[in-house]
Amino acid sequence: MRAQLLATEHWGLLAARTSTQSEVLTRITMFLTLVSAGLVSLALIGQATDFSEGFGIFAIVVLAFAVLVGVLTQIRVNNAAMDDLMFVVAMNRLRAAYAELDPGIERYFMASTHDDAAGITQTYYFLGSRRTQVAGSSMVFMVAVNSALLALLVAAIAMALGAITPVVIAVGAACGAGYLGASMWWGSRAFFAFVRNNVPMFPTPGV
C-alpha cells in the first residue's frame, strides 16, 4: 500500500511537471510569434512611410509592447523553473522512499535519491555539464531575446530624441547588457535561495 501511494504521488508530480513545461513552451511560442509579427510590421510600415517621423513613433510603440510581453513571459518562465526545481526535490525524496522499501533498487536509478544540492545537481545534469544545461535553458533564451528587444527600444527612443548615431548605439547596448546582467543575477539568486532554504530529508552522504 505504501508503494502504491508513493507511485501515485510520483505520477501526480510528473503530470504537473509536464503540464507546467507545456504551458511555458506555449507562452514562449506566442511571444516569439508576436516578436516576429512586430518586426515584420516595422519593415512594412518603414517602407510604406519611407522611415518618416511617424515610423519612429510606431517603432517605439511596437517595441515597447514586445518588451512588456517579453518581461511578463520571462517572469512566468522563471516561476516555472522554480516549480520544476520543487518537482525535482519532491521526486528525489520519493526515490529515497522507494530505496527504503527496497534497499537494492537504488543502484538502478540514474536520478538521485537525495534532496539536497548535490542530489538536485545529479538529477538535472546527469547527462551533461551544468554550464551547458544553463546556457541552453529557456530562461537564458528569454533573457537574451528581451535584452535585444530592450536595446532596440532604448535606441529607438534615443534616436527619436535626436541623439547622434554613436550615442544611440552606446545607450542601446548599455541598456541591453545591463538588463542581461540583472536578469541573470535575479534568476541565479532565486535558485540559490531555494537551495539554501531547502532542508533536506535525505542528504547526500559525505557532502
C-alpha positions in Angstrom: 0.0 0.0 0.0 2.8 2.4 0.8 4.5 1.7 -2.6 1.2 2.4 -4.3 0.7 5.7 -2.5 4.3 6.8 -3.4 3.8 5.8 -7.0 0.5 7.8 -7.2 2.3 10.9 -5.8 5.1 10.4 -8.2 2.8 10.2 -11.2 0.9 13.3 -9.9 4.2 15.2 -9.8 5.2 14.1 -13.3 1.8 15.2 -14.7 2.1 18.6 -13.0 5.7 19.0 -14.3 4.7 18.1 -17.8 1.7 20.5 -17.7 3.9 23.3 -16.5 6.6 22.8 -19.1 4.0 22.6 -21.9 2.3 25.8 -20.8 5.7 27.6 -20.6 6.6 26.4 -24.1 3.3 27.7 -25.4 3.9 31.1 -23.8 7.3 31.3 -25.4 6.0 30.3 -28.8 3.3 33.0 -28.5 5.9 35.6 -27.5 8.2 34.7 -30.4 5.2 34.9 -32.8 4.4 38.4 -31.5 8.0 39.5 -31.9 8.2 38.1 -35.5 5.0 39.8 -36.4 6.1 43.1 -34.8 9.4 43.1 -36.7 7.8 42.3 -40.0 5.2 45.1 -39.4 8.0 47.5 -38.7 9.7 46.6 -42.0 6.5 47.0 -43.9 5.5 50.3 -42.3 9.0 51.6 -42.7 8.9 51.0 -46.4 5.4 52.5 -46.7 6.3 55.7 -44.8 9.9 56.0 -46.1 11.0 55.8 -42.5 9.5 59.2 -41.6 9.0 60.6 -38.1 5.7 58.7 -37.8 7.6 55.4 -38.3 9.8 56.2 -35.2 6.7 56.6 -33.0 5.2 53.4 -34.4 8.5 51.5 -33.8 8.6 52.7 -30.2 5.1 51.6 -29.5 5.6 48.1 -31.1 8.9 47.5 -29.4 7.5 48.7 -26.0 4.7 46.3 -26.3 7.0 43.4 -27.3 9.3 44.2 -24.3 6.3 44.2 -21.9 5.1 40.9 -23.2 8.7 39.6 -23.1 9.2 40.6 -19.5 5.9 39.0 -18.4 6.8 35.8 -20.3 10.3 35.8 -18.6 8.7 36.1 -15.2 6.5 33.1 -16.0 9.5 31.1 -17.2 11.4 31.9 -14.0 8.4 30.9 -11.9 8.1 27.6 -13.9 11.8 27.0 -13.3 11.3 27.3 -9.6 8.3 25.0 -9.8 10.4 22.5 -11.7 13.1 22.7 -9.0 10.4 21.8 -6.4 9.3 18.8 -8.6 12.8 17.5 -8.8 13.3 17.8 -5.0 10.0 16.1 -4.4 10.7 13.2 -6.8 14.2 12.7 -5.3 12.5 12.2 -1.9 10.1 9.7 -3.4 13.1 7.7 -4.8 14.6 7.8 -1.4 11.3 6.3 -0.1 11.4 3.6 -2.8 15.0 2.8 -1.7 13.8 2.5 1.9 11.2 0.0 0.9 13.7 -2.0 -1.3 17.3 -1.1 -0.5 18.6 -2.9 -3.5 16.7 -0.9 -6.0 18.7 2.4 -5.6 21.5 1.2 -7.9 19.1 1.2 -10.9 18.3 4.9 -10.5 20.1 7.4 -12.7 18.4 10.3 -11.0 19.3 11.0 -7.4 17.6 9.7 -4.2 18.9 12.7 -2.2 17.1 16.0 -1.9 20.0 18.3 -1.2 22.0 20.5 -3.6 24.2 17.6 -4.7 21.1 15.4 -5.4 19.4 18.2 -7.3 22.6 18.6 -9.5 22.7 14.9 -10.2 19.1 14.7 -11.3 19.3 17.8 -13.5 22.7 17.2 -15.1 23.5 13.5 -15.1 23.8 13.6 -19.0 25.8 16.8 -19.3 27.6 19.6 -17.6 25.7 22.2 -15.6 27.1 25.1 -17.7 25.8 23.8 -21.0 22.4 23.0 -19.4 22.1 26.5 -18.0 23.3 28.2 -21.2 20.7 26.3 -23.3 17.8 26.8 -20.9 14.6 28.6 -21.7 15.3 31.2 -19.1 18.6 32.2 -20.7 16.9 32.2 -24.1 14.2 34.6 -22.9 16.8 36.9 -21.2 18.8 37.1 -24.4 15.7 38.0 -26.6 14.4 40.5 -24.1 17.8 42.2 -23.8 18.0 42.6 -27.5 14.4 44.0 -27.6 15.1 46.4 -24.8 18.3 47.6 -26.5 16.3 48.3 -29.7 13.6 50.1 -27.8 16.0 52.4 -26.0 17.9 53.0 -29.2 14.7 54.0 -30.9 13.8 56.4 -28.1 17.2 57.9 -28.2 17.0 58.3 -32.0 13.6 59.9 -31.6 15.1 62.4 -29.2 17.7 63.4 -31.8 20.7 61.7 -30.4 23.6 61.0 -32.8 24.3 57.5 -34.0 27.2 56.6 -31.7 25.2 57.7 -28.7 22.2 55.7 -29.9 24.3 52.6 -30.3 26.1 53.1 -26.9 22.9 53.7 -24.9 21.1 50.8 -26.5 23.9 48.4 -25.9 24.4 49.5 -22.3 20.7 49.1 -21.5 20.6 45.7 -23.2 23.8 44.5 -21.3 22.5 45.9 -18.0 19.2 44.0 -18.4 21.0 40.8 -19.3 23.2 41.0 -16.2 20.4 42.0 -13.9 18.2 39.2 -15.2 20.9 36.5 -14.8 21.6 37.8 -11.3 17.9 37.7 -10.4 17.4 34.1 -11.7 20.5 32.7 -10.0 19.6 34.5 -6.8 16.2 32.8 -6.7 17.7 29.4 -7.4 20.4 29.6 -4.8 18.0 31.0 -2.2 15.8 27.9 -2.7 18.8 25.6 -2.4 19.9 27.4 0.8 16.5 27.3 2.4 15.7 23.7 1.5 16.0 21.4 4.5 17.0 18.0 3.0 15.4 14.9 4.5 17.8 12.6 2.6 21.2 14.4 2.4 24.0 13.0 0.2 26.4 11.1 2.4 29.7 12.8 2.8 28.5 16.2 1.4 
